[in-house]
Amino acid sequence: MLDLPFLPFCILLGGLGFVCVAFVSAWCQHWRGGFAWDGSAQMFNWHPVLMVTGMVVLYGAAALVYRLPPTWSGPKLPWKVLHGALALAAFILAVLGLAAVFRFHNDHGTPNMYSLHSWLGLVTVLLFSCQWLAGLSAFLLPWAPAWLRALYKPVHIFFGSTILMLSMASCVSGINEKLFFSLKNGTTEYKRLPAEAVFANTLGLLILLFGVLVLGALARPSWKRPDADSPDSRQ
């Protein structure tokens, strides 16, 4: 990774996250008919917007909280609360996104949970819910002993990165699936690469770029807490 200070990198990454949300919103507004909450196709459009916003952008922000230099000293409780709150907000958006797609399918007689995208997405959300509850129990609530926190910390970190990768895969496969279903029957076929396909494919690449940069920041040793192995940091 380029030798870029962390705070400018965060600004760059924040801008990229905003672009991801703006792209998915523009796609659903301009090409897919906008938004509603009435079981129509416009209700389905909330699904990609909420999933990209929650499971990619907000989740990526939550993952990077402990890379901020102000977290390297002083009380950790405020940063734990921020980390947990961002993750909880991501989870709430994901649940709303699932509610939108399930209601759309049920109102239109479409089967649920038949595609690889749906399997992958549901597994990701279930893993995320387990990750959040385990993190709350081990790191935020006071009853977990230090040895248990130390034992669970590498597991928490591993699944944090894994869930982000699964979220990226779910979003990209969902974009591709939606394009295959939508670009036919009176619209230009996907294989003809119409403007919508170019725009949505670009959205997929932006999501992957955002996720890869988050994973790169998590893996960079110089951006980790200097006392990452001390007993205090494990509490």
Disulfide bonds with the S-S distance in Angstrom:
none
